[in-house]
Amino acid sequence: MPTSLHYALTDSQCSICGRQLEWKADFDNINQPKYVSQHCNQNYAIHIETVKVVTLGKVSKGKQEEQQEKVMAPMEQDEPKALKMAESMKRQQQQDEEEKQR
């Protein structure tokens, strides 16, 4: 009998004491992902057998460009910092070499 993953993770209880189980994801084997729990010296497992991917709709051009800008913005901001740091290190090396030559 299929059960929703959310219900299984939030409402399952220990069969001995009745306390709620705390689940840990075990995705070591990508072909058989599962959640595992231990309580009252018993092991519990929820095996994920099927995954359904649903397309919710198309993203408008404006939103798509906006999302791409959000992703690219931090990278562009980091680039000037890296360049400034490299230039600063280069200047420092040049100064060190000049001092050695004196």
C-alpha positions as CSV (number, residue, x, y, z in Angstrom):
1,M,0.0,0.0,0.0
2,P,1.7,3.2,-1.1
3,T,2.0,5.9,1.5
4,S,3.1,9.5,0.9
5,L,6.7,10.1,1.8
6,H,5.8,13.2,3.9
7,Y,3.4,11.2,6.0
8,A,5.8,8.3,6.5
9,L,8.6,10.7,7.6
10,T,6.5,12.8,9.9
11,D,4.0,10.4,11.4
12,S,5.7,7.0,11.7
13,Q,6.1,5.7,15.3
14,C,8.2,3.0,17.0
15,S,6.2,-0.2,17.1
16,I,7.4,-0.9,20.7
17,C,7.0,2.4,22.6
18,G,5.0,4.5,20.2
19,R,7.5,7.5,20.0
20,Q,7.9,9.3,16.7
21,L,10.8,8.1,14.6
22,E,13.7,10.4,13.5
23,W,14.7,9.6,9.9
24,K,18.1,9.9,8.2
25,A,18.5,9.9,4.5
26,D,20.6,7.1,3.1
27,F,21.3,7.8,-0.6
28,D,24.6,5.8,-0.7
29,N,23.0,3.5,-3.3
30,I,21.3,5.8,-5.8
31,N,19.4,2.9,-7.3
32,Q,17.8,2.1,-4.0
33,P,17.5,5.4,-2.0
34,K,16.0,5.0,1.5
35,Y,15.5,6.7,4.9
36,V,16.6,4.8,8.0
37,S,15.8,5.0,11.6
38,Q,16.6,3.1,14.8
39,H,14.5,3.0,18.0
40,C,14.1,0.5,20.9
41,N,16.8,-1.7,19.3
42,Q,14.9,-2.0,16.1
43,N,15.9,-0.8,12.6
44,Y,13.3,0.9,10.4
45,A,13.6,1.7,6.7
46,I,11.6,3.6,4.1
47,H,12.5,2.5,0.6
48,I,11.8,5.0,-2.2
49,E,10.7,2.9,-5.2
50,T,9.4,5.5,-7.6
51,V,9.9,9.2,-8.3
52,K,7.6,11.3,-10.4
53,V,8.8,14.4,-12.1
54,V,6.1,16.9,-13.0
55,T,6.5,19.8,-15.3
56,L,4.7,22.7,-13.7
57,G,4.8,25.1,-16.7
58,K,7.1,27.1,-18.8
59,V,9.1,30.0,-17.4
60,S,8.6,33.3,-19.1
61,K,11.6,34.8,-20.9
62,G,11.8,37.6,-18.4
63,K,11.8,35.3,-15.4
64,Q,14.4,33.0,-17.0
65,E,16.7,35.9,-17.7
66,E,16.2,37.2,-14.1
67,Q,17.1,33.8,-12.7
68,Q,20.2,33.6,-14.8
69,E,21.2,37.1,-13.7
70,K,20.8,36.0,-10.0
71,V,23.1,33.0,-10.6
72,M,25.7,35.0,-12.6
73,A,25.8,38.1,-10.3
74,P,27.8,36.6,-7.5
75,M,30.3,35.2,-9.9
76,E,30.8,38.6,-11.5
77,Q,31.2,40.2,-8.1
78,D,33.8,37.7,-7.1
79,E,35.8,38.2,-10.3
80,P,36.9,41.9,-9.6
81,K,37.9,40.9,-6.0
82,A,40.1,38.1,-7.4
83,L,41.6,40.4,-9.9
84,K,42.3,43.1,-7.3
85,M,43.9,40.5,-5.0
86,A,46.1,39.2,-7.8
87,E,47.2,42.7,-8.8
88,S,47.9,43.5,-5.2
89,M,50.0,40.4,-4.8
90,K,51.9,41.2,-8.0
91,R,52.7,44.7,-6.8
92,Q,53.8,43.3,-3.4
93,Q,56.2,40.9,-5.2
94,Q,57.6,43.7,-7.4
95,Q,58.2,45.8,-4.3
96,D,59.9,43.0,-2.5
97,E,62.2,42.4,-5.5
98,E,63.0,46.1,-5.7
99,E,63.9,46.1,-2.0
100,K,66.2,43.1,-2.5
101,Q,68.0,44.8,-5.4
102,R,68.8,47.9,-3.2
